[in-house]
Amino acid sequence: MKIALLSDCYLPRLGGIEVQVHDLAGRLMGRGHEVVVFTATPGSRGERGGFLDEVDGVTVHRLALRLPFELPVNPLAPGLMRERLIGGGFDVAHVHMGVVSPFAVDCTRVTTDLGLPTAMTWHCMIGRLEPAIRAAGYVRGWADLGVAMNAVSAVAAEPLQRMVGAGSVVNVLSNGIDVDRWAMPGGQASVREPGDGLRVVTAMRLASRKRPIPLLRIMARVRALVPADIGISVEIFGDGPDRGRLGRFIAAHDLAGWVALPGRVTREELREKYAASDVFVAPAPLESFGIAALEARTVGLPVVGRRGSGVQEFVTDGLNGYLAASDGAMADCLARLATDNGLLASMTAYNRGTPPEQSWDRVLDRAEAEYRRAVALAAEGPASGSARGNGS
C-alpha cells in the first residue's frame, strides 16, 4: 500500500507522537509499504512551505509556516496538501490526533473530501474536553463519513466511542516498542541487594500536564514513610518549560541530595539508566498510553502509575507494578517496594521474563487491519444507520 501519515508534529521535534509516527513509518516501509509523511513541523534547518525532506529514508512534506516557537500550525496548508495527495496516488491516509491538532483536523477534512480512505489514531486523553468536542460534532461526522477511528489505549478510546455511538467502532491501536532493543539481558541488568536504597526513575516532558511537581511531593511523602536507613534516589529525565520550577522546588524543599534532573538523553542512554534503576513512576492520570513507562517495563522495571491511565495497557496491578487511585496511594506503593525486596524482585522477574504485548509486529498487524478497514468503510460510503464492523 501507499500510505500517507499526517501529523501536526514530527521530527526534529521530540515527543511521544513524533517518535511513534517516525517509528511507524520506518516499520511499515520494512513490511514493503510505501510511506510518505505530511507535517506542519519545520525541518532541522527551518525548512517549510512544502519543502520535500527525507528523514531516515522517509519522504516528508514540510507544510509549515514561519511562526513563533516553530508552532506546528498552518491554516494555509490544505490547498497544497490536497494537490499533493491527489498527485501521490495514495491508497490510505493515517491521521494522528492530539488534544489540539489543527493541522490534523485540516488533513482529515481534505482526505474525506477527496474520498481517500482514512484511519485516525487519537494519541490523547480527551478528559474534560469531551463535552466541547462532542458539541462540535466533527468526531461523529468523521465516523459517519467512514473514518476508521482508533486510539492508543482502551481508556483513550472510551470517550470517542461514546461520541461516535453504536453505529461505529473505535478500535485500539497502541503505540509500539522494539522489544529486542529495550529488553535487558539478565547478565547486564542491575539487581537490588539487601540494604540497597530504592532507585526511582522517570522520563517525561517537564510540563504541568505530566505533573513533575506533584511527583516531587509524592517522593517527599515516600521519604517520610520509609525508614531513614533505606536510601532513596530519584532521577527525572527530560526537559521542558517547568524545569526551572522543579529546580526551585528541589532547592526549597532540601531534595537536592537525592533528586536529580539529568535532562534529556538518548534512547540508548535511557535504556542503560533504566537498567541501573529499580522502579519507574508515571504520575500523570491523563496519560493516554505512556511510551516511556512501557520502555522501562520492557527493560524490567516495575511501573507505579495511575489507575485509569493508559499505563494499565501493560501494567497489571500487583503483578508487575501498581495502579494507584491517588498521589497518596502512589506514595504508599513506592514505600512498599522500598521496604520489600522480595516483592520488588518478583515484579522485576515477571517483567524481564514476559515481553509486553505491544511489540511492533503486533502493532503493525493492527495498523494494517485499520488500513483495510478504512478502505472498506470508504467503499461503503457515508453511514446510513447500520453498524460498522471493527475490521479485526
CORBELKA-V191626 format. One record per helix or strand of 2 or more residues. SS is the DSSP state (alpha for helix, beta for strand). FROM is the first residue (numbers start at 1). LEN is the number of residues. Records with the same first field share a line. If there is no record, write none. Layout:
SS=FROM-LEN, FROM-LEN
This chain:
beta=2-6, 34-6, 51-5, 58-5, 92-6, 118-5, 148-4, 171-2, 198-6, 232-6, 259-5, 279-3, 302-5, 321-4
alpha=16-15, 68-3, 77-12, 102-13, 127-10, 138-7, 154-11, 179-4, 208-3, 212-14, 243-10, 267-9, 291-9, 310-4, 327-13, 341-13, 360-21
